Amino acid sequence: MVITIEAIYENGVLKPARPLPLKEQEQVQVTVRKPGSLADQTYGIIGWTGDADLFDRLLQESNTDRLEQP
């Protein structure tokens, strides 16, 4: 069985965002993957041909500018 869930890493412990369908003391294998940035998720969809890191920085700057406007 494979389950993909969101979790938070806090104080050295992974905490699932929702209950898991597991029995107490059941042994599992865990693979941890950080979600990609918005640039990673959309890179290429809009026809961007530049560097993914530059695209990510531009998106971050755009979000910062939007938050600073009254």
N, C-alpha and C positions, 0 to 999 in steps of 0.2 A: 504494500500500500504506500502511495506517495501523497503527501499533504504539503501544500505550500501555504504558509501563513505569514502574516506580518508580526514582528516582535520588536521589543525595545530592549537594548542592552543597558542594564542599570545595576550599579554596584557589583559588577562581576557576574551577573546572572542574566540570561536571556528570558524575558517575560513575554509569553504569547499574548497577542491582542485579543484573543478569544479562547474559550476552552477547547481542548483537544480531545478527539475521540480515542483516548488511550486508557489502559488499565493502570492502576497504581503499580509502581515498580516495574512497568514494562520497559524493556530496553529498546532504544531507537538509535538510528544514526542521524546526525545533524550536519547539513551543509549550509554554511552561512554565505550569503551573497548580498552585498550592499546594492540597493536600487541605483540604477543609473541616473544621471542628471537629466534634466529636461532636454538638454542638447543631445545626450546619448540616445534618448528615446525617440527624438524626432530628426536626428541627423540624416540628411539625404531626402527626407520627405518633401521639403520645400525647395529642393534643388540646390542647396548650399554646396559649393564645391571647395570651400576653404577648410581650414583645420578645425576639428571638433572642439579643441580646447578654446580657440578664439571664439567660436560660436557660443560656447558655454559662458565665457566672460561677457560677451555682448548681451546675452540673456540676463545675466546677473545684474549688469549695469542698468539695463532697461527696467528691471524689477525695482532696483534701488531708487532710480529716478521717479518711478511711479509712486513709491511709498513716501518720498520726500515732498511731493506736490501737495498743496493744501486742498 
